[in-house]
Amino acid sequence: MYGRYLRRELAGRKKQTIIVASGLAVAIALVMVVGALSNGVRDAQAAALESVYGVGTDLTVTGAAAEPGEDGGQRFEFGAEDGATDDEGTTQVSQSRLTVERGRSTLEASAVETALSTDGVAAASGALALTSMEFDGQLPSPPSDASADADAAAPEGQAPQGGMGGGFGGGSFELDQTSVLGVEPDAATVGPLSSVSLSEGRALEAADAGASVAVVDAAYATTNDLAVGGTVELGGEEFEIVGIVASASDAADTAADLFIPLDVAQELSGAGDVVSTVYVQASSAGDISAVQEALAAELPDATVNSQSDLADTVSGSLSSASALITSLGIWLSIVVLAVAVLLAVLFTISGVSRRTREFGTLKALGWTNGRVVRQVAGESLAQGLIGAAAGVVLGLVITIAIDVIRPTVSTTQAAAGGPGGMGPGGMAAGQTAGEIVLSAPLSLGIVLAAVGLAVAGGLLAGVIGGWRAARLSPAEALRAVA
């Protein structure tokens, strides 16, 4: 009886049902899309951090930032016998240098042992960030005595005949920079190499300590036509390429162009027994904060960062999108949902007013106030469920469309081990940038919350409308329509 009467009333008020259900559907779809995009931004942020933190890396320990000018400028010095001079007096010179990356002081290698001995630390490894600089250019011949005298005798206010203010110039130079990381060969679970996948050849092994071998980033290998079995020159020494690696994430790059054994990097660069970064893996997620505090106390001159610290440094359109979704998106959802519920309440009250004779007759036939409230609430609840179903479908369509379109956002983030010097492509070595695909993954919790909001909205409208209907007096209701 109840169900039949309910179906008849809904069928007889199709316009009201459609309007109320549509309003709730739009609100529910918006809630789902906002929640899904929030999940997508969270996943994108995690993907952005993968280029800095390895799979098992929870903390990084780096030296303090160097004061401006403290680490000096990059200099190339050439002796009188360097280079080859042709018949025209032009000297062709080239030089390769492997230097510690600029911008941040190094740590004693003993910092790795300090980290390992700290309570709550499961694993730790050190890495030394280097820059390989290749200088290649032509130096013109020095001016002759005659041209030098002519330059000296030039009238005041006129340029010398040499045209360069000193009669010496016109050379051409090329300077190539490559980022290099010296890593512990057997550190596969923590550190830069824990977040890469092997494309060709093999990874660095414990037996590679002291050997001139290198693992190359896949993009760098493609650009420079390098392959496993070939060689690459670093600091004037030939390194055999034993493997090619790529980032395990499509949204992140590897930490460097080349990876070589740590001891070789220390010796070849002349840096000594030092590291740029110590990568630390905590025993459990709950130990990270305690380990961070302990390391900061043990290494007071170092900077200890966790993933949450690094996440705060992520900037660019990724953080802008996150702020937009978490603030504007949530408030917009609340406003739209409130409007939809208010619309449902108003339509329910309006419907009750038009059904004065009906409810008066039902109450005259013996319907109690509770039964009247249940009737109106049931109708509104049914409208809410219809709106929830339509909203879930609409939300699914929109989120699937986002996944198909795959919009991208650009990111700029501070690298945990980056010392702030210049890296490949002229970018600061302490930063990485790229594009991250934004998805909209739905979770069951979001869908259930959306359906719950629709049901709650329908019930609220039904209770308010039912309460108004229950207040009707049968005699007054019948007299009003007589």
C-alpha positions in Angstrom: 0.0 0.0 0.0 2.7 2.4 1.1 4.9 1.6 -1.9 2.1 1.8 -4.4 0.9 5.2 -3.1 4.5 6.4 -3.1 5.1 5.4 -6.8 1.8 7.0 -7.8 2.7 10.3 -6.1 6.1 10.4 -7.7 4.7 9.6 -11.2 2.1 12.3 -10.7 4.7 14.9 -9.9 7.3 14.2 -12.6 8.4 17.9 -13.0 9.1 18.3 -9.3 10.9 15.0 -9.1 13.1 15.9 -12.1 14.0 19.3 -10.8 14.8 18.1 -7.3 16.7 15.1 -8.5 18.7 17.1 -11.1 19.7 19.7 -8.5 21.0 17.0 -6.1 22.7 15.2 -9.0 24.7 18.2 -10.0 25.7 18.8 -6.4 26.7 15.2 -5.9 28.7 15.1 -9.2 30.5 18.2 -8.1 31.4 16.7 -4.7 32.7 13.5 -6.5 34.8 15.5 -9.0 36.3 17.7 -6.3 37.2 14.7 -4.2 38.6 12.8 -7.2 40.7 15.8 -8.3 42.0 16.2 -4.7 43.2 12.6 -4.9 44.7 13.3 -8.3 46.7 16.3 -7.0 47.8 14.2 -4.0 49.1 11.4 -6.4 50.7 14.0 -8.7 52.5 15.6 -5.8 53.8 12.1 -4.7 54.9 11.5 -8.2 56.8 14.8 -8.3 58.7 13.8 -5.2 59.8 10.5 -6.6 62.5 12.3 -8.7 64.1 13.3 -5.4 63.3 10.5 -3.0 63.9 6.9 -3.7 61.4 4.2 -3.1 62.8 3.5 0.3 64.1 7.0 1.2 62.3 8.8 4.0 64.9 11.4 5.0 67.8 13.3 3.4 70.7 14.9 5.2 72.6 17.6 3.3 75.2 20.2 4.1 74.3 23.8 4.9 73.9 26.2 1.9 77.1 27.9 0.9 77.4 31.6 1.4 77.6 33.6 -1.9 81.1 33.4 -3.3 82.2 31.0 -0.6 82.7 28.1 -3.1 84.4 30.4 -5.7 83.7 30.6 -9.4 84.3 28.0 -12.0 87.8 28.6 -13.5 89.7 26.9 -16.3 93.5 27.5 -16.3 95.7 26.8 -19.3 99.5 26.7 -19.3 101.7 27.9 -22.1 102.2 24.4 -23.4 98.5 23.5 -23.4 96.6 23.1 -26.7 97.7 22.8 -30.3 98.5 25.9 -32.3 97.9 26.0 -36.1 99.8 28.0 -38.8 97.7 31.0 -38.2 98.6 31.2 -34.6 95.1 30.0 -33.3 95.4 27.7 -30.3 92.8 24.9 -29.9 92.4 24.0 -26.2 90.1 21.6 -24.4 89.8 20.6 -20.8 87.6 18.4 -18.7 86.9 19.0 -15.0 84.9 17.1 -12.5 84.0 19.3 -9.5 81.7 19.1 -6.5 78.4 20.7 -7.3 78.2 24.3 -6.2 75.9 26.0 -3.7 76.0 23.6 -0.7 78.8 22.5 1.6 79.7 18.8 1.8 79.5 16.4 4.7 82.1 14.1 6.1 81.5 10.6 4.9 81.3 9.5 8.5 77.8 11.1 8.5 76.6 7.9 6.8 77.8 5.8 9.7 76.3 8.3 12.1 72.9 7.9 10.4 73.2 4.1 10.5 73.9 4.1 14.2 70.8 6.2 14.9 67.9 4.5 16.5 65.0 3.9 14.1 67.2 3.9 11.0 66.9 0.8 8.8 69.3 1.8 6.0 71.4 4.7 4.9 73.7 5.5 1.9 75.8 8.5 0.8 76.1 10.3 -2.6 78.4 12.9 -3.9 76.9 15.3 -6.4 79.4 16.4 -9.1 79.4 18.5 -12.2 81.4 17.4 -15.2 82.5 20.5 -17.3 83.9 20.1 -20.8 85.6 23.2 -22.1 86.5 23.3 -25.8 87.5 26.5 -27.7 89.9 28.4 -29.8 92.2 31.1 -28.5 93.4 33.6 -31.1 97.1 34.4 -31.4 98.4 37.3 -29.2 98.9 40.7 -30.8 102.2 41.4 -32.5 104.5 44.1 -31.2 103.6 46.4 -34.1 99.9 46.2 -33.5 100.5 46.6 -29.8 102.4 49.8 -30.4 99.6 51.0 -32.7 97.0 50.3 -30.1 99.1 52.2 -27.5 99.4 55.2 -29.9 95.7 55.5 -30.7 94.3 59.0 -30.1 92.5 59.5 -26.9 88.8 58.7 -27.2 89.3 56.4 -30.3 89.2 52.6 -30.2 92.6 50.8 -31.0 93.0 49.3 -34.4 92.7 45.8 -32.9 89.0 46.6 -32.3 88.9 44.9 -28.9 90.4 47.5 -26.6 93.6 45.5 -26.3 94.0 43.9 -29.7 93.2 40.4 -28.4 89.9 38.6 -28.9 87.7 36.8 -31.4 87.9 33.3 -29.8 85.1 30.8 -29.7 84.3 28.6 -26.8 81.9 25.7 -25.9 81.1 24.7 -22.4 79.1 21.5 -21.7 77.9 20.5 -18.3 76.8 17.1 -17.1 75.4 16.2 -13.7 77.1 13.2 -12.1 76.3 11.3 -8.9 78.8 9.3 -7.0 76.8 6.6 -5.3 77.5 3.5 -3.2 77.3 0.7 -5.7 75.5 -1.7 -3.4 72.8 0.8 -2.2 69.8 -0.6 -4.1 67.1 0.0 -1.5 67.8 3.5 -0.5 69.1 6.5 -2.4 69.0 7.8 -6.0 69.2 4.4 -7.7 66.3 3.0 -5.7 63.8 5.0 -7.8 65.1 3.9 -11.2 64.4 0.9 -13.4 67.1 -0.8 -15.5 66.6 -0.4 -19.3 69.8 -2.1 -20.5 72.9 -3.7 -19.1 73.3 -4.0 -15.4 73.2 -1.8 -12.3 76.2 -0.9 -10.2 77.4 -3.7 -8.0 79.5 -3.9 -4.9 82.4 -5.2 -7.0 82.4 -2.0 -9.0 84.0 0.0 -6.1 87.1 1.6 -7.4 86.3 0.8 -11.0 85.8 3.3 -13.8 82.3 2.2 -14.7 79.1 4.3 -15.1 75.4 3.9 -15.4 73.7 6.4 -17.7 70.3 8.0 -17.7 68.3 6.8 -20.7 67.4 10.3 -22.0 71.1 11.4 -21.7 72.2 8.2 -23.5 69.8 8.9 -26.4 70.8 12.5 -26.7 74.5 11.7 -26.8 74.3 8.4 -28.7 75.6 6.3 -25.9 75.1 2.6 -25.4 76.1 -0.2 -23.0 79.7 -1.2 -23.7 80.7 2.2 -24.9 82.6 4.8 -23.0 82.1 8.3 -21.6 84.8 10.7 -20.5 84.6 12.3 -17.0 87.4 14.5 -15.7 89.8 13.3 -18.4 89.2 9.6 -17.6 87.3 7.1 -19.7 84.4 5.3 -18.0 82.8 2.1 -19.3 79.0 2.2 -19.6 77.6 -0.9 -17.9 74.0 0.0 -17.8 71.2 2.4 -18.8 68.5 3.4 -16.4 65.2 5.3 -16.5 63.0 6.8 -13.9 60.5 4.3 -12.4 57.8 7.0 -12.8 56.7 8.6 -16.0 56.2 11.9 -14.1 59.8 12.2 -12.8 63.4 12.2 -14.1 66.4 10.4 -12.7 68.5 12.3 -10.2 71.5 12.7 -12.6 72.8 12.1 -16.1 75.5 9.7 -14.9 76.0 7.5 -11.9 79.5 6.3 -10.9 80.9 4.6 -7.8 81.2 6.9 -4.8 84.9 6.2 -4.1 85.8 6.9 -7.7 83.9 10.2 -7.6 85.6 11.3 -4.4 89.1 10.5 -5.8 88.6 11.9 -9.3 87.1 15.2 -8.1 89.7 15.6 -5.4 86.9 16.2 -2.9 88.2 13.6 -0.5 86.2 11.5 1.9 83.0 13.5 1.7 79.4 13.2 0.5 76.8 15.8 -0.6 73.7 13.9 0.7 72.9 11.1 3.0 69.8 9.2 2.2 68.0 7.6 5.2 65.3 4.9 5.4 63.4 4.7 8.7 62.4 1.4 10.2 58.7 2.4 10.0 56.7 5.4 9.1 56.0 6.2 12.7 59.8 6.5 13.4 60.4 9.3 10.8 59.8 12.3 13.0 61.9 10.8 15.9 64.7 9.9 13.5 64.7 13.4 12.0 65.1 14.9 15.4 67.8 12.5 16.4 69.8 13.2 13.1 69.4 16.9 13.6 70.9 16.6 17.1 73.7 14.3 15.9 74.6 16.4 12.9 73.9 20.0 14.0 75.7 21.6 11.0 73.6 19.6 8.5 70.0 20.0 7.2 67.7 17.1 7.7 64.6 17.0 5.4 61.7 14.6 5.4 59.2 14.0 2.6 56.7 16.2 4.3 59.3 19.0 4.5 60.0 18.6 0.8 56.4 18.6 -0.1 56.1 22.1 1.4 58.6 23.3 -1.2 56.7 22.1 -4.2 55.7 25.2 -6.2 54.3 26.2 -9.6 50.9 25.3 -11.0 50.8 22.0 -9.1 50.5 23.7 -5.7 48.2 26.3 -7.3 45.9 23.5 -8.4 46.0 21.9 -5.0 45.1 25.2 -3.3 42.3 25.9 -5.8 40.7 22.5 -5.3 41.0 22.3 -1.6 39.6 25.8 -1.0 37.5 27.0 -3.9 36.4 23.5 -4.8 35.2 22.6 -1.4 33.4 25.9 -0.8 31.8 25.6 -4.3 30.6 22.1 -3.4 29.1 23.3 -0.1 27.3 26.2 -1.8 25.9 24.0 -4.7 24.8 21.3 -2.2 23.1 23.8 0.0 21.3 25.3 -2.9 20.2 21.9 -4.1 18.9 20.9 -0.6 17.1 24.3 -0.2 15.5 23.7 -3.7 14.3 20.3 -2.6 12.9 21.8 0.7 11.1 24.6 -1.2 9.6 22.2 -3.8 8.5 19.8 -1.0 6.8 22.6 1.0 5.2 23.9 -2.2 3.9 20.4 -3.0 2.5 20.0 0.5 0.6 23.3 0.1 -0.9 22.2 -3.1 -1.9 18.9 -1.5 -3.9 20.4 1.4 -7.2 18.6 0.4 -5.4 15.3 0.0 -3.7 15.4 3.4 -6.9 16.7 5.0 -8.8 13.8 3.5 -6.1 11.2 4.6 -6.1 12.5 8.1 -9.9 12.4 8.2 -9.6 8.8 7.2 -7.4 8.0 10.1 -3.8 8.8 9.0 -1.7 9.7 11.9 0.8 12.6 11.9 3.6 10.1 11.8 2.2 8.4 8.8 1.8 11.7 7.0 5.5 12.6 7.8 6.7 9.2 6.6 4.7 9.6 3.3 6.2 13.0 2.5 9.7 11.9 3.7 9.5 8.7 1.6 8.7 10.7 -1.5 11.6 13.1 -0.8 13.9 10.2 0.0 13.0 8.6 -3.3 13.8 11.8 -5.1 17.1 12.0 -3.3 18.0 8.5 -4.3 17.2 9.2 -7.9 19.4 12.3 -7.7 22.2 10.3 -6.1 22.1 7.7 -8.9 22.1 10.4 -11.5 24.9 12.3 -9.7 27.1 9.2 -9.4 26.7 8.5 -13.1 27.4 12.2 -14.0 30.4 12.2 -11.7 31.8 9.0 -13.2 31.4 10.4 -16.7 33.3 13.6 -15.7 36.1 11.8 -13.9 36.5 9.3 -16.8 36.7 12.2 -19.2 39.5 13.8 -17.1 41.4 10.5 -17.1 41.0 10.3 -20.9 42.0 13.9 -21.6 44.9 13.6 -19.1 45.6 17.3 -18.4 49.1 18.2 -17.4 50.5 20.7 -14.9 54.1 22.0 -14.7 56.0 21.7 -11.5 59.1 23.2 -10.0 60.5 21.6 -6.8 63.6 21.8 -4.7 65.8 18.7 -4.9 66.7 17.2 -1.6 70.3 16.6 -2.6 70.6 19.6 -4.9 73.2 22.0 -3.9 71.9 24.9 -5.9 74.5 25.0 -8.7 73.8 24.9 -12.3 72.6 21.6 -13.7 71.9 20.3 -17.2 70.1 22.7 -19.4 71.0 25.7 -17.3 68.5 24.8 -14.5 69.5 25.2 -11.0 70.8 21.9 -9.7 68.7 22.3 -6.6 65.5 22.3 -8.6 63.8 20.0 -11.0 60.9 20.9 -13.3 58.6 19.0 -15.6 55.0 18.2 -16.5 52.9 15.8 -14.4 49.7 14.2 -15.7 46.7 15.0 -13.5 44.2 12.2 -13.0 40.9 12.0 -11.1 40.9 8.7 -9.2 37.6 8.0 -7.5 37.6 6.2 -4.2 34.7 4.2 -2.7 34.6 6.6 0.2 34.0 9.6 -2.1 31.1 7.8 -3.8 29.5 6.7 -0.5 29.9 10.2 0.9 28.2 11.7 -2.2 25.3 9.2 -2.0 25.0 9.9 1.7 24.7 13.6 1.1 22.0 13.1 -1.5 20.0 10.8 0.9 20.5 13.3 3.8 19.3 16.2 1.6 16.2 14.2 0.5 15.4 13.2 4.1 15.8 16.8 5.3 13.4 18.1 2.7 11.0 15.3 3.5 11.0 15.9 7.2 10.5 19.6 6.9 7.7 19.1 4.3 6.1 16.3 6.4 6.2 18.3 9.5 4.3 21.1 7.7 1.8 18.6 6.4 1.3 17.0 9.8 0.3 20.4 11.3 -2.8 20.5 9.0 -6.1 20.1 10.8 -8.5 17.8 8.8 -11.5 20.0 9.3 -9.6 23.2 8.3 -8.0 21.5 5.4 -11.4 20.2 4.0 -13.0 23.6 4.7 -10.3 25.4 2.8 -11.0 23.5 -0.4 -14.8 23.2 0.0 
